[in-house]
Every structure is written in C-alpha cells, then in structure tokens.
Amino acid sequence: MERQKAAIRPYYRDKCRRMLDALAAEMPEGTHWTRPSGGLFVWLTLAGERSAEDLLPAAVEEGVAYVAGRSFFVDDSGPGTMRLTFAKESPENIEEGVRRLSRAARR
C-alpha cells in the first residue's frame, strides 16, 4: 500500500497545483480557497455574501458543477462555500472547469 501511495502522490499533487494555479488566475477578487495538505478537494469561499447554491444553475449552464458546502455544516453556516475536486478530471479539464466556474461567478 505504501508503494502505491508513493506512486500516486505526484499525480494528484500536480492536479492539485493546477487547480490552485487556475483558481488564482481566474477567480474574482475576494474569492478564497484552501491549500490542501492532503485529500482530493479544495474548499472555495465566494466573495461577499454570494451563495454557492444560488450560483450552481449558472455554473451548470457553463458546463461545470460542484458540491455546495452548506450540506457539510451542522449549522446554517457555509452558504458561500463549495467543495471542488481534482480527483477525476485531467489537468486540462480542471483548468477549463475553473475558467467556466469563474465565468459563472462573474455573471
């Protein structure tokens, strides 16, 4: 198992880096996100009082989807958060997905 983990870490590290670089280049000012030290997800917080749930239809129109973060909170916090994964898609698709998410967020 340790050999397998060592073999896949660079693969996912590169995909994570590509997502973080794309977020920095594309997302509107005031948007924040985590820099994961493990796992396959980035948590993003929209600027201002934006709701990730309200943004989802515009994102889907752009051909990209995410999991709104509110469902991960036990209270009513997190309406402007979303969970983005870099696990499945290619680095190129990750970058394109972030561009599309950015377009939706700028509407």
C-alpha positions as CSV (number, residue, x, y, z in Angstrom):
1,M,0.0,0.0,0.0
2,E,2.8,2.4,0.8
3,R,4.4,1.9,-2.6
4,Q,1.0,2.6,-4.3
5,K,0.5,5.8,-2.2
6,A,4.0,7.0,-3.1
7,A,3.4,6.3,-6.8
8,I,0.1,8.3,-6.9
9,R,1.0,11.3,-4.8
10,P,2.9,13.1,-7.6
11,Y,0.0,12.6,-9.9
12,Y,-2.6,14.1,-7.5
13,R,-0.1,16.8,-6.3
14,D,0.2,18.0,-9.9
15,K,-3.6,18.1,-10.4
16,C,-4.0,20.0,-7.1
17,R,-1.3,22.5,-8.1
18,R,-3.0,23.0,-11.5
19,M,-6.4,23.7,-9.8
20,L,-4.8,26.1,-7.3
21,D,-3.0,28.0,-10.1
22,A,-6.2,28.2,-12.2
23,L,-8.1,29.5,-9.2
24,A,-5.5,32.2,-8.6
25,A,-5.6,33.2,-12.3
26,E,-9.3,33.1,-12.9
27,M,-11.5,33.6,-9.9
28,P,-12.9,37.0,-9.0
29,E,-11.2,39.2,-6.4
30,G,-12.3,38.3,-2.8
31,T,-12.7,34.6,-3.6
32,H,-10.7,32.4,-1.1
33,W,-9.8,28.7,-1.1
34,T,-7.9,26.2,0.9
35,R,-4.4,24.9,0.0
36,P,-5.0,21.2,0.9
37,S,-2.2,19.3,2.7
38,G,-3.9,16.1,1.8
39,G,-7.1,14.7,0.2
40,L,-8.6,15.4,-3.2
41,F,-10.7,18.5,-2.5
42,V,-10.3,22.3,-2.4
43,W,-12.8,24.3,-0.4
44,L,-13.7,27.6,-2.0
45,T,-15.4,30.5,-0.4
46,L,-17.1,33.0,-2.7
47,A,-16.6,36.7,-2.3
48,G,-19.1,38.7,-0.3
49,E,-22.5,37.3,0.6
50,R,-22.7,35.0,-2.5
51,S,-24.5,31.7,-2.1
52,A,-22.9,28.7,-3.7
53,E,-26.4,27.1,-4.0
54,D,-27.6,30.2,-5.9
55,L,-24.6,30.1,-8.2
56,L,-25.0,26.5,-9.1
57,P,-27.5,26.9,-12.0
58,A,-25.2,29.4,-13.7
59,A,-22.3,27.1,-13.2
60,V,-24.2,24.2,-14.7
61,E,-25.1,26.4,-17.7
62,E,-21.3,26.8,-18.2
63,G,-20.9,23.1,-18.1
64,V,-19.3,22.7,-14.6
65,A,-20.7,21.5,-11.3
66,Y,-19.6,21.4,-7.7
67,V,-20.9,20.4,-4.3
68,A,-22.3,23.4,-2.4
69,G,-20.6,23.5,1.0
70,R,-23.7,24.2,3.2
71,S,-24.6,20.5,3.3
72,F,-21.2,19.8,5.1
73,F,-22.0,22.1,8.0
74,V,-24.1,21.1,11.1
75,D,-25.4,24.7,11.5
76,D,-26.5,27.2,8.9
77,S,-23.0,28.4,8.1
78,G,-21.2,27.9,4.9
79,P,-23.7,29.3,2.3
80,G,-20.8,30.8,0.2
81,T,-18.7,27.6,0.2
82,M,-18.2,24.9,-2.2
83,R,-16.1,21.7,-2.5
84,L,-14.2,21.3,-5.7
85,T,-12.4,18.0,-6.5
86,F,-9.4,17.5,-8.7
87,A,-9.5,13.7,-8.4
88,K,-11.2,12.6,-11.6
89,E,-10.5,15.2,-14.3
90,S,-7.4,15.7,-16.4
91,P,-5.3,18.8,-15.5
92,E,-6.5,20.5,-18.7
93,N,-10.2,19.8,-17.8
94,I,-9.5,21.1,-14.3
95,E,-8.2,24.4,-15.7
96,E,-11.2,24.7,-18.1
97,G,-13.6,23.9,-15.3
98,V,-12.2,26.7,-13.2
99,R,-12.4,29.1,-16.2
100,R,-16.1,28.2,-16.6
101,L,-16.7,28.5,-12.8
102,S,-15.1,31.9,-12.9
103,R,-17.4,33.0,-15.8
104,A,-20.4,31.9,-13.8
105,A,-19.2,33.7,-10.7
106,R,-18.7,36.9,-12.6
107,R,-22.2,37.0,-14.0
